[in-house]
Amino acid sequence: MNLLWLDLPIPPSTMAAWVTREGKKPYQDALSTLARLHILPPSTSKHSLNPTFKSGMRQAITGGGTSGSFGVLIENDDKNPPPEIDALDGYALERWETILYYMVSSGTGEFPAQPSKGVLYLLERSGLMARVHGALQITSGGFQFLLHPPHVQLWELLLQYLQMAEERQMDLVEVISFLLMLSTTELGKNYSTENLSPTQKTMLDDLRDYGLIKQRTPTSRRFSPTRLATTLTSSSPPLPTSAGSGDGSHAQGFIVLETNYRLYAYTDNPLQIAVLNLFVTLKSRFPNLVIGAITRDSVKKALASGITADQADYEYVLNYAKQLDVVLWENASRRCFFGSVEGHANIRGFIERRQTAGGA
């Protein structure tokens, strides 16, 4: 960063004086990497960045020039009113839950809406769904996907989208650039499409289907990023309220399972109910309560849907660690926890014993 903003080259000895003893190796590694990328021209007398890279990087960070690194805002007026944040949130939630609801309802025909062909191709290509007798059905990987929080789900799909970009003859650099640009935009603002490249304009269609952006019409000259887009590179929740994580962490409610395997789920969310229906035989449904049972047939149906016993292992391991009193931190939505060093060997042994028993 110092080299980026210094106007004159700097002697290596001066720069080396800024480096601590512990930082010498990372410093040398960084210089070597920059030299291999030709960002730092090879020189023994003075350090200075490649002028083209320096100019472009300055513009990208400050938003200068015509590159539109942070998007091109459209000033609000009577013809271009600012989008309502509640409307953007509702749109993003509807698009995202349409994808998830289709996944959990696959093979039953009980889904209210079907995602676009592009979304369906992405779900199949990513292995989250697979064709069985000509129809798309959720896979084991797809069910594991449902257990992840929305932010992780979104990036799983976007990473697969990046892998498909070159096959579709899309410029990968422009795809990544547009996604990073979206992550710097502001919720509740309109942005122009005029400065977008052909690849990025093609992306608008895809990102509308995922709920990252909203446009009045497909040919509109402006777009509004939703919370899914503005939180791409942050830790903020990507949706205002959702059952999208599959674990109910974003909606009030809880599940009671009796020793006779009768189940009571206090929820009225269609997506959560659809997830339960994958491994529970539902008996009754009330405004905020569904009643069902885990039966031999429902377990067989779950196995046929791709659900495996391994996706329940987190709870077993966590409970064992709690019994040993070695849990230091846990996160139910991410299905991970930290144990103390003293308890590591016991936890590892427990996991290995479970895996051995499962294999047997």
C-alpha positions in Angstrom: 0.0 0.0 0.0 2.9 2.3 0.6 4.3 1.7 -2.8 0.8 2.3 -4.3 0.6 5.8 -3.0 4.3 6.9 -3.2 5.0 8.9 -6.3 8.7 8.2 -6.3 10.6 4.9 -6.2 12.0 3.8 -2.8 15.3 2.2 -1.9 15.1 -1.4 -0.7 17.0 -0.6 2.4 14.3 2.0 3.4 11.5 -0.4 2.9 13.3 -3.2 4.7 13.7 -1.0 7.7 9.9 -1.1 8.2 9.9 -4.8 8.6 10.1 -6.6 11.9 12.4 -9.6 12.5 9.4 -12.0 12.5 8.1 -10.4 9.3 11.2 -10.8 7.2 10.3 -14.1 5.6 6.7 -13.0 4.7 8.2 -9.8 3.4 10.6 -11.6 1.1 7.9 -14.0 0.0 5.7 -11.0 -0.9 8.4 -9.3 -2.9 9.0 -12.6 -4.8 5.3 -13.0 -5.6 5.0 -9.4 -6.8 8.0 -9.9 -9.0 6.6 -13.1 -10.5 3.4 -11.3 -11.3 5.4 -8.4 -12.9 3.7 -6.0 -10.5 7.1 -5.2 -9.0 9.6 -4.8 -11.8 13.0 -6.5 -11.0 15.4 -3.9 -9.8 18.2 -3.8 -7.3 18.3 -0.1 -6.9 14.7 1.1 -6.3 11.3 -0.4 -5.6 8.3 0.9 -7.6 5.1 -0.7 -8.8 4.3 -1.3 -12.5 2.8 2.0 -13.6 -0.2 0.4 -15.4 -1.0 -1.7 -12.3 -0.4 1.3 -10.0 -2.8 3.5 -12.0 -5.5 0.9 -12.3 -5.3 -0.1 -8.6 -5.6 3.5 -7.5 -8.7 4.0 -9.6 -10.2 0.8 -8.3 -9.7 1.7 -4.6 -10.9 5.3 -5.0 -13.6 4.6 -7.5 -12.0 7.0 -10.0 -11.9 6.8 -13.8 -14.6 5.1 -15.9 -14.0 1.6 -14.6 -17.0 1.7 -12.2 -15.2 -0.4 -9.6 -17.9 0.4 -7.1 -20.8 0.6 -9.5 -22.2 3.7 -11.2 -24.9 5.2 -9.0 -28.1 6.7 -10.5 -29.3 9.9 -8.8 -32.7 9.6 -7.4 -35.5 11.8 -8.9 -39.2 11.4 -9.7 -38.4 9.1 -12.6 -35.8 7.1 -10.6 -37.1 6.7 -7.0 -34.9 4.8 -4.6 -36.0 1.1 -4.2 -37.7 0.2 -1.0 -35.5 -2.0 1.2 -38.4 -4.1 2.4 -39.3 -4.8 -1.3 -35.7 -5.8 -2.0 -35.6 -8.1 1.0 -38.9 -9.7 0.1 -37.7 -10.3 -3.5 -34.4 -11.8 -2.5 -36.1 -14.1 0.1 -38.7 -15.2 -2.4 -36.2 -16.0 -5.1 -33.8 -17.8 -2.7 -36.5 -19.9 -1.0 -38.0 -20.8 -4.4 -34.6 -22.6 -5.1 -34.5 -24.3 -1.7 -38.2 -25.3 -1.8 -37.8 -26.8 -5.2 -34.9 -28.9 -4.0 -36.7 -30.3 -1.0 -39.9 -30.9 -2.9 -38.1 -32.5 -5.9 -39.8 -35.6 -7.2 -43.1 -34.8 -5.5 -44.5 -32.1 -7.7 -45.6 -30.2 -4.6 -43.6 -27.0 -5.2 -45.4 -23.7 -5.9 -42.9 -22.3 -8.3 -40.0 -23.6 -10.4 -36.7 -21.9 -10.7 -35.4 -20.8 -14.1 -33.7 -23.3 -16.5 -30.3 -21.7 -15.6 -30.8 -22.3 -11.9 -31.9 -25.9 -12.6 -28.8 -26.5 -14.7 -26.6 -25.0 -12.0 -28.2 -27.3 -9.3 -27.6 -30.3 -11.5 -24.1 -29.4 -12.5 -23.1 -28.7 -8.9 -24.3 -32.2 -7.8 -27.0 -30.8 -5.5 -29.6 -32.5 -7.6 -29.5 -35.4 -10.1 -31.8 -36.8 -12.7 -33.6 -39.9 -11.7 -35.9 -41.4 -14.4 -35.7 -38.0 -16.1 -36.7 -35.9 -13.1 -34.4 -33.8 -10.9 -34.2 -35.1 -7.3 -32.2 -33.9 -4.4 -28.9 -35.7 -3.7 -27.1 -36.4 -0.4 -24.9 -33.3 -1.2 -28.0 -31.3 -1.7 -29.4 -32.2 1.6 -26.1 -31.3 3.3 -26.4 -28.0 1.4 -29.8 -27.3 3.0 -28.1 -27.6 6.5 -25.7 -24.7 5.7 -26.5 -21.1 6.6 -27.6 -18.9 3.6 -24.3 -17.2 3.2 -22.5 -20.5 2.8 -25.2 -21.8 0.4 -24.9 -18.6 -1.7 -21.1 -18.9 -2.1 -21.3 -22.7 -2.9 -23.6 -21.8 -5.9 -21.5 -18.8 -7.0 -18.3 -20.9 -6.9 -19.9 -23.4 -9.2 -21.1 -20.5 -11.3 -17.5 -19.4 -11.7 -16.5 -22.9 -12.9 -19.2 -22.8 -15.5 -18.3 -19.3 -16.7 -15.5 -20.3 -19.1 -17.7 -23.1 -20.7 -20.3 -20.4 -21.5 -17.5 -18.3 -23.1 -17.8 -15.7 -20.4 -14.7 -13.6 -19.3 -13.8 -15.0 -15.9 -12.0 -11.8 -14.9 -15.2 -9.8 -15.6 -17.4 -12.3 -13.8 -15.2 -12.0 -10.6 -14.9 -8.3 -11.0 -18.7 -7.9 -11.2 -19.3 -10.0 -8.1 -16.7 -8.0 -6.1 -18.3 -4.8 -7.4 -21.7 -6.0 -6.1 -20.2 -6.7 -2.7 -19.3 -3.0 -2.4 -22.7 -1.6 -3.5 -25.2 0.0 -1.1 -28.6 -1.5 -0.2 -31.5 0.7 -1.3 -29.6 2.3 -4.3 -30.1 2.2 -8.1 -27.0 1.4 -10.3 -26.6 1.9 -14.0 -26.0 -1.0 -16.5 -24.5 1.3 -19.1 -20.9 0.7 -18.2 -21.2 -3.1 -17.9 -19.5 -5.4 -20.4 -21.4 -7.9 -22.5 -20.4 -10.7 -20.0 -21.6 -8.7 -17.0 -24.9 -7.8 -18.8 -25.4 -11.6 -19.3 -24.8 -12.1 -15.6 -27.7 -9.8 -14.8 -30.2 -12.4 -16.0 -28.5 -15.1 -13.8 -28.2 -12.9 -10.7 -31.9 -11.9 -10.9 -32.8 -15.6 -10.8 -30.6 -16.1 -7.6 -32.1 -13.0 -6.0 -28.9 -10.9 -5.9 -30.3 -8.1 -8.0 -33.7 -6.7 -8.9 -34.7 -5.0 -12.1 -38.1 -3.7 -13.2 -37.7 -5.4 -16.6 -34.9 -7.6 -18.1 -34.0 -4.7 -20.4 -34.0 -2.0 -17.7 -31.0 0.3 -17.7 -30.7 0.1 -13.9 -30.6 -2.5 -11.3 -30.9 -2.6 -7.5 -28.6 -5.0 -5.5 -30.4 -6.9 -2.7 -29.0 -7.9 0.7 -27.7 -11.1 -0.9 -25.3 -9.0 -3.0 -24.3 -6.3 -0.6 -23.2 -8.8 2.1 -21.2 -11.1 -0.3 -17.9 -10.3 1.4 -19.1 -9.4 4.9 -20.3 -11.4 7.9 -23.7 -9.6 7.9 -26.8 -11.8 7.4 -27.6 -12.1 3.7 -31.4 -12.3 4.3 -33.6 -10.4 6.8 -35.4 -13.5 8.0 -35.3 -16.9 6.5 -35.5 -20.6 7.0 -32.9 -21.0 4.3 -30.3 -22.4 6.7 -32.4 -25.5 7.1 -31.8 -25.5 10.9 -34.4 -22.9 11.9 -31.8 -20.6 13.3 -33.4 -17.6 11.5 -37.0 -18.2 12.6 -38.6 -18.8 15.9 -39.8 -22.3 16.7 -38.6 -25.6 18.0 -39.0 -29.4 17.6 -40.1 -31.9 20.2 -39.3 -35.5 19.6 -40.8 -38.1 22.0 -39.4 -41.5 22.9 -42.0 -43.1 20.7 -40.6 -41.1 17.7 -43.7 -38.8 17.5 -42.6 -35.4 16.5 -44.0 -31.9 17.1 -42.6 -29.0 15.1 -43.7 -25.5 16.0 -43.3 -23.7 12.6 -45.5 -22.4 9.8 -42.7 -22.0 7.3 -43.4 -24.0 4.2 -39.7 -24.6 3.5 -39.0 -26.0 7.0 -42.1 -28.2 6.7 -40.8 -29.5 3.4 -37.4 -30.3 4.9 -39.2 -32.2 7.7 -41.2 -34.1 5.1 -38.0 -35.6 3.7 -37.6 -37.8 6.8 -40.8 -37.5 8.8 -44.3 -38.9 8.0 -46.5 -35.9 8.6 -49.8 -36.6 10.2 -51.5 -33.3 11.1 -50.9 -29.6 10.3 -52.1 -26.6 12.2 -51.5 -22.8 11.7 -48.2 -22.9 13.7 -47.7 -26.6 14.4 -47.1 -29.8 12.4 -47.3 -33.3 13.9 -45.6 -36.4 12.5 -43.6 -39.5 13.3 -40.3 -41.0 12.3 -41.1 -44.4 11.0 -39.3 -47.2 9.2 -40.9 -46.0 5.9 -39.9 -42.4 6.5 -36.3 -43.4 7.2 -36.3 -45.4 3.9 -37.7 -42.4 2.1 -35.0 -40.2 3.6 -32.3 -42.7 2.5 -33.8 -42.7 -1.0 -33.6 -38.9 -1.0 -29.9 -39.0 -0.4 -29.9 -38.3 3.4 -27.2 -40.2 5.2 -26.6 -41.0 8.8 -23.3 -39.0 8.7 -25.4 -35.8 8.5 -26.6 -36.4 12.0 -23.0 -37.1 13.5 -22.5 -33.4 14.6 -25.0 -33.7 17.4 -23.6 -37.1 18.6 -20.0 -35.7 18.7 -21.1 -32.5 20.4 -23.0 -34.3 23.1 -20.1 -36.6 23.8 -17.8 -33.6 24.1 -20.2 -31.8 26.5 -20.3 -34.9 28.7 -16.5 -34.6 28.9 -16.9 -30.9 29.7 -14.3 -30.0 27.0 -16.5 -27.8 24.7 -15.0 -24.2 24.5 -17.3 -22.8 21.8 -20.1 -24.0 19.5 -22.1 -22.7 16.6 -25.2 -24.7 15.8 -25.9 -22.9 12.5 -22.5 -23.8 11.2 -22.5 -27.2 12.8 -19.0 -26.8 14.3 -17.4 -26.4 17.8 -14.0 -26.0 19.4 -12.8 -28.4 22.1 -10.0 -28.1 24.6 -6.6 -29.6 23.8 -7.0 -32.0 26.7 -10.2 -33.4 25.2 -8.9 -33.7 21.6 -7.7 -37.3 21.8 -11.0 -38.5 23.4 -13.1 -36.7 20.8 -11.0 -38.1 17.9 -11.3 -41.6 19.3 -15.0 -41.2 19.6 -15.3 -40.2 16.0 -13.1 -43.0 14.8 -15.1 -45.5 16.8 -18.3 -44.3 15.2 -16.8 -44.5 11.7 -15.6 -48.0 12.4 -19.0 -49.1 13.7 -20.7 -47.5 10.7 -18.4 -49.3 8.2 -19.0 -52.6 10.0 
